[in-house]
Amino acid sequence: MSKHCDILSGTTSQPPHTSPRKRVVPTLVATCLAGVVGLVGSSLLIAPLGLNDRGEDAAQSSAPTDAPVLQPHGHAHWDPRPVRAAHDYPLAELRFLPPLEQLSAVDALSRGDRLRGEQAQGLRAVVADAGVIDVVRNNAANRLIQRAEDGALWQFFAAMHDDQEEGPVWRDYSLQFLAMSVPFADDPAAAMGALARVASEAPEEFAGTALLHLARLGDAGVEVPPGLIETVISERLQRDDTPDALRHTCLALIGEGNRRDVLPLARKELARDDAGVEALRGALYSLGRLGDADDAQLVQSFLSHAHPGVVRAAEAAHQRLEVANAAPSPSDDQDAVGDQS
């Protein structure tokens, strides 16, 4: 099951952990770092960590802990050893530490408001090490984003996404960090171009992430090249092999971003005999937000659809259109004012 944000409900689903190495991540999160997963923007990221199982700072605590740690074979056991600050571990040995000590080492590398050169280099080494668990790589990447002030950082994350040796989870995370690097990138247009390329050409699980983050950049005030998002949406929707979930993302972004130039694509989707449920929901959502009186009859035809999700989307769109069509236009207001005078 691929990961896409459902704009209509605000939910996401996680991508599959297909690589055996990547399967330690949910085990780790479930056993010793429960509750650390958070939603950043509209995509799933693992939030920065630094606490042991009692809520203490893992980098500072010297008391023994009964938190389970993972051995190389992937099984948890109870380890009575204290969690150390881990300042002096060579980076090459980081992957062999228990998870909490790996997190402590990342904390030690990233102290201070701004990272010194050697700190940034150390964190880059942690992020680039595929042998380090994803939770720790994620924390190191977050620290780089927050404190490194490196204009070329987007290239670092773009290269990791393109690396076929990386697992699908980390390649997806790399896209998100690439997007987070855009506001301070040395070449923002090139960085956004890298996201657009993935959104246009990559498989569904990566394309949806890239497209959503491009849209979020625009929502956050970043100057996205005019027509870039609309071009990606148009290209994807005109391909017959675009999966239903990705079509939903493209279609819903039309209405969410007030992209009237590509609104005809939503009408075209509703006319397709083979349109999927998610695509129909996305198209109805956008027509409800941007459509006119002529769209009301088209939307109304889906009130009797067999799928309840489509019916609910049609009802919401129909109500929006009724309200919009009932509201007086600015010219009507002017006429009313003139009549009163």
N, C-alpha and C positions, 0 to 999 in steps of 0.2 A: 504494500500500500504506500503510495507516494505521499509526500507532505505538501499540503497546500493550505493556505489560510482561507477559511470560509468567511468572506467579507460580510456576508449576511448575518452570520451568527457569532463571528469573532473567535472561532475555534481553530485549532490546528491539530493535525495528526502527525506523529513522528515517523520518519523514514525507517525502513527496515535496517536492522544491524546484520548485514549479510556476511561480514568478515568475521571469522572466529576471534580475531584479535579484538575487534570492536565490541564483542559480546560481554567483555568484562565491565563495560560502562554501566549498563542498567543494573548489574549485580552490585557494583560499588555504590551506586546511588541508592539502591533499595536497602542496603545493609548498613552502611556507615555514614552516608551523606544524604539521608532522606530529606526531602523537602527543599532541595537546592535548585530545582529546575524552575526557571522563570520565563516569562514572555517578554522579549525585547522587541519593541515595535510590533510587528505582527508575525514574527518568526520565533521559533523555539530556540533558546540558547540556554546553556547551563550557567547560572549566575556565579559571580566570583565567590570563592570559598576561603575560609581561613579559620574555621572553628572545629574543635573536636566534638565528640558525641555529647558532651555536657554543656555545649555552648561557650566553651572557653576558647581564647585565641590559641590556635594550635602552635603558632610560632613562639608564643611566650610560655605556654604551659610546660612545666617539668614534672607534673604529677603523672603517675601511671594511668593508663587508660585501658578499658576493656573493649574498645572498639575493634571490630573484626578488620583484618587487613588481608589483602589478596597476595597470594604467592604466585610465582610464574605459571603454575598449572591452572590458576584461575579460581581455586577454592578458598573460601574464607575460613579463618580459624581465630581463636582468641589469643591475642598477643599482649602479654602484661608489660612489655617494655614502654618506657616513657616516650612521649613525642618530643623529639629534639628540634632545636632551631635549624639545624642542618645548614649553617653558613659555609662550612668548609668542605662540603661534598663536591668532588669534581662533577661537572655537568654530564660527563660521559657515564657516570654512575647513577644519575638521577633515576633512570628507569628501573633500577634494581631496588630502590627504596620502597618501604610501605607507603601507601597512598597519602596518609596524613603527613609524612615526612616530605614527600614530594611537594605537597602544598606549602609546607613550611619553608622549603627551599625557594619556592617562587616568591613567597612573601619577603624573604631575606634579600632576594635579588631586586625587589621593586620598592624598597623603602625610599621615602623622600617624595617631595612634590614633583620633582622632575628627575628623570632617569639620566645618570651619567652614561658615557659611551659604553663602558664595560658592562653596565647593568643592562642596557638595551641589547647589546650583543648576546649576553647570557640568556635573556628572555627569548630572543629570536632563536637561539639554539634549542631551547626547550620546546618552543612552538613547532619547530621544524623536525623534531625527533619523533618519528612515527612509533617508536617503541614506548613513549610516554603515554599514559592513559589520557583520554580525551578531556576529562574534567580538568586535569592539570594544564594541558595545552590551552584549553579555553581560558583558564585564569591568567596564564602568561600572556595570551593574546589580548585579553581585556586590559591588562596593565600597559602593554605597548600602546594600545589605542588611546588610553587615558593620559599617558605621561610622556611618551617618547617624542612627540612632535616631529615625526619623521615623514617628510613629504613623499618619500618613495615607498612607504609601507604598503600602499595598495598593490604595488607590483609583487611584493612578497606574498601577499594573500592570493593574488591572481594566479601566480605560479603554482601555489599549493593546490588550488582548485583544479588546475589543468593537469596535475600529476596523477596519472592513471594508477600509480601504485598506492595512492592514498585510498582509504575506505570511503564509502559514500557519505557517512555521517560527517567526517571531517571535511570532505570536499564541500558539503553543504554549509558547514560552519564558516569555511574560508570565504565563501561568497558573502556571508553576512558581515564578516570583518572587513572585507573589501569595501562593501557599501559604507560601513562606519568610518573608513579611512578617507572617503571622498571629500568631506568638508575641508580637510587640511592637506589634500593631495597636491603634489607639485604640478600635476597636469590633470585637473578635475575632468576635463572633457575626455581624455584618454581613459581615465578610471571608469567613468560612466559608460564609455564605449565598450569596455571589457564586460561590464554587466549586461549591456544591450546585446552583445554577441552571444552570451550564454542564454539570455532570454529568447533570442531568435532561433538559435541552432541546437541548444543542448537538449538532452532528454527531459521528460516532464518534471522529474523530481528536482532538477536544478533550475530549469527555466522558470518555474513558478516562483521560486525564491528570488531569483535575479529580478524578475519583473516587479514583484511586490516591493522590493527594496528600491528600485528605481522610482517607483511611485511615491514611496515614503520620503525619499530625498526631496522630491518636489514639494510634498506637503510640509516639509520642515524648512522650506525657504531656500534650499539649494537650487541654483540656476541650472536646470536640466535643459539641454539643447532643444529648441522648439521642434515639436513633431517627433521626437525620438520615441517616446512611449507609444504614441499613436501608431507609428510605423511598425513597432514590434507587435502591438495588438492586431493590427491589420494583417500582418504576415502570418501570424499564428492562426487566426480565425479563418483565413482563406485556404488553409491546408486541411485536407480531409483526414489526415492521420493525427491531428492534434487531439489528445485525449480529453474526455469530458471534464475532468477536474481542472485542467489547464484552460479549457474554453470558459469555464465558470469564472476563473480568475480574470481572464482577459475581458470578458463581458461585464463583470461587476465593476472593474476599474474604469469602464467608460462612464458609468453614472457617478461613481465616487469622485472621480477627478473632473467632472463637468466637461468631458471630452466629446462635445457635440459633433465634431468633424467625423467621428467614427460611429456615431449613433446608428446610422443605417445598417451597420453590421449586426446590431441587436435585433432589428426588425427582420433581417435576413435569417438570423438564427431561429427565430420563432416560426419561420416559414419552412424550415427544414423538416422533412418527414422522419429523419433519423436522429434528430437532436436528442441528446441525453438529458436526464433530469437536472443535473447540476448546471448544464449550459442554459437550459430553459429558465432556471431560477435566476441566473446571472443576467440574462437578457431582460427578464421581466423587472428585475430590480432597477436596471438602468433606464428602461422605458418609463417606469414609475417616477424616476427622478427628473428625467430630461424630456420625456415625450410631450406631445401636444394633444389637442382634442381628437385629432384623426387617429391617434393610437389607442384610444379608449376601447373601440370595438375589437381591435386585435387582442388587447389584454383581456377583455371580457371573455373571449372565446376559450381562455384557459381556466376559467372558473369551474369548469366541469371535467378537468383533466383527471386521469385515473390516479395520479400520484398526489398524496396530500401535501407534500412539500411544494409542488408546483402550484397547487390550488392556493396555499397560503401566500406564496409570492405574488400570484395574480391578484388576490384580494388586497394585499398591501399596495401593489402598484395601481390598482383601480381606484382605491381610496385617495391616493396621492394625486392622481390625475383629476379626479372629481374636485378636490380642493383647489388645485391649480387652475382649473378651467372656470371655477366659480368666482375666483378672485378677480376684481376689476383690474384692467390693464392701466398703465400710467396715463395713457391718452384719455381713458374713461374718467380718471380722477381729475384731469385737467378740465374736461368738459363739465364735470359736476361743479367744480370751483367756479367756472365761468357762468354757469346757470345761476348760482347763488348770488353772484355779483350783479 
